[in-house]
Amino acid sequence: MKWFLIFWAGPIVFLGGWYWLSYYDINFGVLMLTRQVHDLTFQLYGEALGMPPEAIPPLVARAIAVDSLIVFALLGFRKRKSIKAWWQARQALNSSPADLASKESLSSAP
């Protein structure tokens, strides 16, 4: 599972880093991080997909969000027993039976 998360997060971090650095033209002398390459990349993708280049980044962000939800759902499903034990331990700490039967919590109605 560790390698699955690494191979999932690695490309997302790489793509996000490239997008952010090239969008703001912080290139450190590297051609791939220039704004011209950024614009050309999205122009090529826009022509290949038949849509305006400005519409592609929100679609990619939405795809990353959906993929992330799927990955975290799989992770939660695999760890469901430990998550359930943690939740029950947390609930046991928050509400002990002595607190529920205290004098303040009892009704004074006739």
Summary of the structure (lengths in Angstrom):
residues: 110
radius of gyration: 25.1
end to end distance: 59.3
largest distance: 82.0
contacts: 221
relative contact order: 0.07
helix: 80%
strand: 0%
